[in-house]
Amino acid sequence: MANQLSQLLQQWYPQRDATDWVLGTVYRTQGPCYRKTGAMMLFNSLGQQFGMLSGGCLESDIQQHARRVMQGGQAVTLCYDGSDEDDLSFQLGIGCGGTVYILLQPITADNNYLQLDRLRDSLLQRQSGYYYQQIPTDHGEVEANFFSAASESSRPVLTKPQVVEEGDQQWLLTPVVPDPHLLVVGGGLDARPLVSMAHQQGWQVSLWDPRPANARREFFLDADFILNCEVTELHQYCLDRSVNGAVLMAHNVGMDAAALKSLQGVELEYLAMLGPSNRQQRVLTQAGLTAAELTVPVAGPAGLDLGAELPEGIALSILAEFHAAIKGRKGGSLSGVVW
């Protein structure tokens, strides 16, 4: 199951009153930690867990504390110190060696579900916002608030969660953004693993290909939307649906050119084109564009240099490049080792 916040809330919402629930949140870290500040997870009284707060080593112990929160109705904070041999987290095998602080809050109708229902609705409407969670003192407060980005327009734009002080209280302020949305132009055989793997990431995927033999639902069960529209409508579709990136892989110069032209002016974070650089020039020529006129630079050939030859490997390289682009990273090796 995908660990995107929207997917977690989709699991919770239909059952929000059928069982007891606890929200777990990483509110501070020190040193290397698998999950960072702002990571969230849901626990219920049936023993189910949705999401991750560590690499899998702490969740069972956190579940036990979550049960006590369900019974007592008070928020608690936990600390796992992976560098201390006497700490439980060290004994549980936390491998990162860092320290992670976790907030557990009961989710009930009495505390307005911690406003997670409002947060869910905002994500469904592809609207950004800010989620405030009070870090409890001895009184075990469970207050939480969600505000849309528009209502918080006077606040400087935050890209990372942070602890803020308001009066004598501390709050974890977490920016919330919709899941990445990828448009795939072309519904051939090599698009199938790309769509499937993007779906596994918890991303939204739209697929456009007007050719009757392609982009059929039985071949793309994981696509959120299969579009049946004129290519000129892709521009407005991307604006309305907050599309973050697009991959042109129709294996047809005319279709790729028409789609490229339609996407001009859309503020995409990523735009890629399958095929060698000389094909890219043919597409640009047919679209009546030059590289200098593109509102978004085209990554062509698409993807990171993984040496991929088969559709699955090519999909991996493209999605890795897309992931790096939306995170503002270069997509290089973390270790710097050259193989």
WOQUI-V874414 format. One record per backbone hydrogen bond with DSSP energy under -0.5 kcal/mol. CO is the residue of the C=O (numbers start at 1). NH is the residue of the N-H. Records with the same first field share a line. If there is no record, write none. Layout:
CO->NH, NH
This chain:
4->7, 8
5->9
6->10
7->11
8->12
9->13
10->14
12->15
13->16
15->18, 19
20->45
21->107
22->24, 43
23->105
24->41
25->27, 103
26->38
28->101
30->99
32->98
36->39
39->26
40->52
41->24
42->50
43->22
44->47
48->44
50->42
58->62
59->63
60->64
61->65
62->66
63->67
64->68
65->69
66->70
67->71
68->72
69->73
76->104
78->102
79->81
80->82, 100
81->84
83->85
84->87
87->90, 91
88->92
89->93, 94
90->93
98->82
99->30
100->80
101->27, 28
102->78
103->25
104->76
105->23
106->108
107->21
108->113
109->112
111->114
112->115
113->116
115->119
116->120
117->121
118->122
119->123
120->124
121->125
122->127
123->126
128->149
129->176
130->132, 147
131->174
132->145
133->172
134->136
135->170
137->140
140->75
143->134
145->132
147->130
148->152
150->153
152->155
162->173
164->171
166->169
169->166
170->135
171->164, 173
172->133, 174
173->162, 175
174->131
176->129
180->204
181->244, 245
182->184, 206
183->185, 247
184->186, 208
185->249
187->215
188->191, 192
189->192, 193
190->194
191->195
192->196
193->197
194->198
195->199
196->200
197->201
198->203
199->202
204->182
205->224, 225
206->184
207->227
208->186
211->214
216->219, 220
217->220
220->223
225->207, 227
227->209
230->233
231->234
233->237
234->238
235->239
236->240
237->241
238->243
239->242
244->269, 270
245->183
246->272
247->185, 249
248->274
252->256
253->257
254->258
255->259
256->260
257->261
258->262
259->263
260->264
261->264
263->266
266->268
270->246
271->299
272->248
273->302
276->279, 280
277->281
278->282
279->283
280->284
281->285
282->286
283->287
284->288, 289
285->288
290->293, 294
291->294
297->299
298->300
299->273
304->306
310->314
311->315
312->316
313->317
314->318
315->319
316->320
317->304, 321
318->322
319->323
320->324
321->325
322->326
323->327
324->329
325->328
337->339
